[in-house]
Amino acid sequence: MKKDLIILGIRGIPAKHGGFETFAEYLCKYLEKRDWNITVYCQEDGKGSIYESEWEGIKRIHIPVANQGPLGTIIFDFKSIIHSLKQNGVYLTLGYNTACFNILHRLFGKTNVINMDGIEWKRQKWGMVAKTWFWLNERFGCWFGNHLVADHPRIEDHLATRVSRNKITMIPYGAPNVASGDESILAVYGLEKNKYSIVIARPEPENSFLEIVSAFSKKKRDQKLVVLGTFTPESHPYHKAVMDAASDEVLFPGAIYDFEKVGALRLFSRFYIHGHQVGGTNPSLVEALGAGCAVIAHDNQFNRWVAANGAHYFSDIDALSAFFETDYLDDEFVSKRKEQSKQQFMERFQWDDILAQYETLLLKYTRN
């Protein structure tokens, strides 16, 4: 018999924005083949009436929102939750940023599984008002969700200080296994295989952009550092500081969303550099493991669980700069880290295994 799933909390599918959308796309395709009826709420820019469409057998409900930024997201989440109350099935909410509205699911007797994402209120980029909002909504998510998903063991530990551990299931993110790529893509960016390293993240302080770029730029490296992301130095002081710290060996090609291009840039790099200081299982780091990247990662409990022995860990600019002059140049060291990354990926982060864990959890709560 068909099972019903309603997905909330993302911009929509197919994925165009971030890790949650990518995960939702993979989950929808997986479950659609396994006799699930799936409804996904999608945020659209502009004004107009709510409308429906179908994408690869998946029902999409589009809600136009005129407002941009965080306010637009809050309005969309509220409207989608109100609209979703007429649906039947198990709900999967990705993120807790507007969990205060999920009380409506409780009041209407709906079953809601919430993926609690990272510890958003600890991020440096937020001011006190935003941090308070996220802190409160983390509590609301813990209270209003029928069950919680943690994407990392340390996130599970954190949530267990709020609710019973029996209410939490730890399921990390997955990534595709990238075994080949188009090396000719490198020429577009003036790169050569194994002669550059890459950073892929939002350019924010807690992602260590300034530390990474400053450490790399201390001396001439005869290597390139490719920094992917949207930089607006004319309006963002942190972005300006990062770009001002860069040597002429640091490249800023902007944000690249083409899967084939990003996959090739990862695959043929010397190292993938991951500066995230907070969060759980970061999708970009898992994708780097899936591409068999040797990894340089900020030294914290989140990254160590994900990358394990496939990474070299740094804590400050001087230590990272010293590494660029030593083991970074050792081909045997790099090759060993690449092997360890791929092994870690194969054991822990393959999509089929991750998606099967989600289906097992959702089946516990479906009423069909």
C-alpha positions in Angstrom: 0.0 0.0 0.0 1.2 3.5 -0.8 2.6 5.6 2.1 2.3 9.4 2.3 5.1 11.8 3.1 4.9 15.6 3.3 8.3 17.5 3.2 8.6 21.0 4.7 11.3 23.4 5.5 13.2 23.7 2.2 13.1 26.0 -0.8 12.0 23.1 -3.1 13.2 20.5 -5.5 15.1 19.9 -7.7 17.9 21.2 -5.6 19.2 24.7 -6.3 20.1 26.1 -2.9 21.9 23.9 -0.3 22.4 20.6 1.5 18.8 20.1 2.7 17.4 20.6 -0.8 20.0 18.1 -2.2 19.1 15.6 0.5 15.3 16.1 -0.2 15.8 15.4 -3.9 17.7 12.2 -3.2 15.1 11.1 -0.6 12.2 11.8 -2.9 13.6 9.9 -5.8 14.4 7.0 -3.5 11.0 6.8 -1.8 9.0 7.4 -5.0 10.4 4.2 -6.4 9.3 2.4 -3.2 5.6 3.2 -3.4 5.5 6.5 -1.4 3.3 9.4 -2.3 5.4 12.5 -1.7 4.4 16.1 -1.4 7.1 18.8 -1.3 6.4 22.5 -0.4 8.4 24.9 -2.6 9.1 28.6 -2.1 8.7 30.8 -5.1 9.6 34.5 -5.5 6.9 37.0 -6.2 3.1 37.2 -5.7 0.2 35.1 -6.7 -1.9 32.1 -5.7 -0.6 28.8 -4.5 -0.3 26.2 -7.3 0.7 22.6 -7.8 3.0 20.8 -10.2 4.6 17.4 -10.6 8.3 16.6 -10.9 9.4 13.0 -11.6 6.3 11.6 -10.0 6.5 13.9 -6.9 3.8 16.4 -6.1 5.0 20.0 -5.5 3.0 22.7 -3.9 4.4 26.2 -4.8 3.9 29.1 -2.5 4.8 32.5 -3.9 6.3 34.9 -1.3 7.1 38.6 -2.2 9.5 39.1 0.7 13.2 38.3 0.4 15.7 36.9 2.9 14.9 35.6 6.4 11.5 37.3 6.6 10.5 35.6 3.3 11.5 32.3 4.6 9.5 32.7 7.8 6.4 33.8 5.9 6.8 30.8 3.5 7.3 28.3 6.4 4.1 29.7 8.1 2.0 29.5 4.9 3.3 26.0 4.0 2.6 24.7 7.5 -1.0 26.1 7.4 -1.6 24.6 4.0 0.0 21.3 5.0 -2.6 20.7 7.7 -5.0 19.4 5.1 -2.6 16.7 4.1 -2.5 13.2 5.4 0.6 11.2 6.1 3.8 11.5 8.0 5.6 14.9 7.9 9.3 15.5 7.6 10.5 19.0 8.5 14.0 19.9 7.5 15.4 22.4 10.0 14.0 23.9 13.2 14.3 27.6 12.3 10.6 28.2 12.5 9.7 25.3 14.8 7.4 27.6 16.8 4.8 27.1 14.0 5.0 23.3 14.3 2.8 23.5 17.3 0.0 23.5 14.7 0.9 19.9 13.6 0.6 18.8 17.3 -2.7 20.6 17.7 -4.1 19.0 14.6 -2.8 15.5 15.5 -0.2 15.3 12.7 3.0 13.2 13.1 6.1 15.3 12.4 9.7 14.1 12.3 12.1 17.1 12.5 15.7 17.0 11.2 17.3 19.4 13.7 20.3 20.4 11.6 23.2 22.1 13.4 23.4 24.3 16.5 22.4 27.5 14.5 22.3 29.8 17.5 26.1 29.3 18.1 27.1 30.7 14.7 29.1 33.9 14.8 27.2 35.6 11.9 24.0 36.1 13.9 23.3 39.0 16.2 21.6 38.6 19.6 18.1 38.8 18.3 18.7 36.1 15.7 20.5 33.9 18.2 17.6 34.2 20.6 15.2 33.3 17.9 17.2 30.2 16.9 17.7 29.2 20.6 14.0 29.3 21.3 13.1 27.5 18.1 15.5 24.7 18.8 13.6 24.2 22.1 10.3 24.4 20.2 11.5 21.8 17.7 12.5 19.4 20.5 9.0 19.9 22.2 6.7 19.9 19.1 8.4 17.2 17.0 7.2 13.7 17.4 10.7 12.5 16.7 14.0 14.2 16.0 16.8 13.4 13.6 20.4 14.4 14.5 22.9 14.4 11.6 25.9 13.8 13.9 26.6 12.0 17.2 27.6 15.3 18.9 24.3 16.9 17.7 22.5 13.9 19.2 24.3 14.4 22.5 23.3 18.1 22.4 19.7 17.3 21.8 19.7 14.7 24.5 20.2 17.6 27.0 16.7 18.9 25.9 14.7 15.6 25.4 15.0 11.9 26.0 17.6 10.2 23.8 14.8 7.7 22.9 13.2 10.5 20.9 16.3 11.0 18.7 17.7 9.0 15.8 21.2 9.8 14.4 21.4 9.7 10.6 24.1 11.6 8.8 24.0 13.0 5.3 25.2 11.1 2.3 26.9 12.0 -0.9 27.5 10.5 -4.4 30.5 8.4 -5.0 32.6 10.4 -7.5 35.1 8.2 -9.2 35.6 10.1 -12.5 35.4 13.6 -13.9 36.1 15.8 -16.9 39.7 17.0 -16.4 39.3 19.5 -19.2 37.1 21.6 -16.9 40.2 22.6 -15.0 41.5 24.6 -18.0 38.5 26.9 -17.8 39.9 28.1 -14.4 43.6 28.0 -15.3 44.2 25.0 -13.1 46.3 21.8 -13.3 45.5 18.4 -11.7 47.0 18.2 -8.1 48.4 21.7 -8.3 45.6 23.4 -6.4 43.4 23.1 -3.3 39.8 24.1 -3.0 37.4 25.7 -0.4 33.6 25.4 -0.9 31.4 27.1 1.7 29.5 30.3 2.5 32.1 33.0 3.2 31.4 33.6 6.8 33.7 33.9 9.8 32.8 30.5 11.4 33.9 28.9 8.2 37.5 30.1 8.7 37.9 31.8 5.3 40.2 34.5 6.6 42.4 32.0 8.4 42.7 29.7 5.4 43.4 32.5 2.9 45.8 34.3 5.2 47.8 31.1 5.9 48.0 30.2 2.3 49.0 33.7 1.2 51.9 34.1 3.7 54.4 32.8 1.1 54.5 31.9 -2.5 53.3 28.3 -2.8 53.6 27.5 -6.5 50.1 26.1 -6.0 46.7 27.7 -6.4 43.9 28.0 -3.8 40.4 28.1 -5.4 37.8 29.7 -3.1 34.3 29.1 -4.3 31.5 31.2 -2.9 29.6 34.5 -3.5 31.8 37.4 -2.4 30.5 41.0 -2.2 33.4 43.0 -0.9 31.8 46.4 -1.6 29.0 45.7 0.9 30.4 43.0 3.2 33.5 43.9 5.4 34.4 40.2 6.1 34.4 39.4 2.4 36.7 42.4 1.7 39.0 41.3 4.5 39.3 37.8 3.0 40.0 39.1 -0.5 42.5 41.8 0.7 44.4 39.0 2.5 44.7 36.9 -0.7 47.9 36.5 -2.7 47.8 36.3 -6.5 47.8 32.5 -6.1 44.3 32.6 -4.6 41.4 32.5 -7.1 37.8 33.7 -6.5 35.7 32.3 -9.4 32.4 32.9 -7.5 29.8 30.4 -6.7 29.6 27.3 -9.0 26.4 25.2 -8.8 27.0 22.9 -11.7 27.4 19.4 -10.3 29.8 18.2 -13.0 32.1 21.2 -12.6 32.2 21.1 -8.8 32.8 17.4 -8.9 35.7 17.7 -11.2 37.2 20.5 -9.2 37.1 18.4 -6.0 38.3 15.2 -7.7 41.4 16.7 -9.2 42.4 18.9 -6.3 45.4 18.3 -4.0 43.3 19.0 -0.9 39.8 20.1 -0.1 40.0 22.6 2.8 37.1 22.6 5.3 37.1 25.5 7.8 33.7 24.9 9.4 34.0 25.5 13.2 30.4 24.6 14.2 27.7 22.3 12.9 27.1 18.6 12.5 27.7 16.5 9.4 28.4 19.2 6.8 27.3 18.1 3.3 30.2 19.7 1.6 32.7 17.8 3.7 30.8 14.5 3.0 30.9 15.3 -0.7 34.6 15.8 -0.5 35.0 12.4 1.0 32.8 11.0 -1.8 35.2 12.4 -4.3 38.2 10.9 -2.5 39.7 14.2 -1.5 42.5 14.6 0.9 41.1 16.9 3.5 42.5 19.8 5.6 39.9 20.6 8.3 39.4 22.8 11.2 40.1 20.8 14.4 36.8 20.2 16.2 34.7 17.3 17.3 32.3 17.7 14.3 34.9 17.5 11.6 36.9 14.7 13.3 33.9 12.3 13.4 33.1 13.0 9.7 36.6 13.0 8.1 38.4 10.8 10.7 41.9 9.8 9.4 41.3 11.2 6.0 42.1 14.8 7.2 44.9 16.9 8.5 43.5 19.2 11.2 44.4 22.8 12.0 43.5 25.2 14.7 45.2 28.5 13.8 46.8 30.4 10.9 50.4 29.6 11.9 49.8 25.9 12.2 48.1 25.8 8.8 50.8 27.9 7.2 53.4 25.5 8.5 51.5 22.6 7.0 51.5 24.2 3.6 55.3 24.1 3.7 55.6 20.5 4.9 53.2 17.5 4.5 51.1 19.5 2.0 53.9 19.0 -0.5 54.4 15.3 0.3 52.7 13.2 -2.5 52.8 10.0 -0.4 51.0 11.9 2.5 48.4 13.2 0.1 47.8 9.8 -1.5 47.3 8.1 1.9 44.8 10.8 3.0 42.9 10.3 -0.3 42.6 6.6 0.3 41.5 7.1 3.9 38.8 9.6 2.8 37.3 7.2 0.3 37.3 4.4 2.9 35.5 6.6 5.4 33.0 7.6 2.8 32.3 4.0 1.7 31.8 2.9 5.3 29.6 5.7 6.6 28.1 8.1 4.0 26.7 6.3 0.9 23.3 7.6 -0.1 21.5 4.2 -0.4 22.4 3.4 3.2 21.4 6.8 4.5 18.1 6.9 2.6 17.2 3.4 3.8 17.7 4.5 7.4 15.3 7.4 6.8 12.7 5.1 5.3 13.0 2.8 8.3 12.4 5.7 10.6 9.5 7.2 8.6 7.8 3.8 8.4 7.6 3.7 12.2 5.4 6.8 12.1 3.3 6.3 9.0 -0.4 5.5 9.6 -0.9 3.4 6.4 
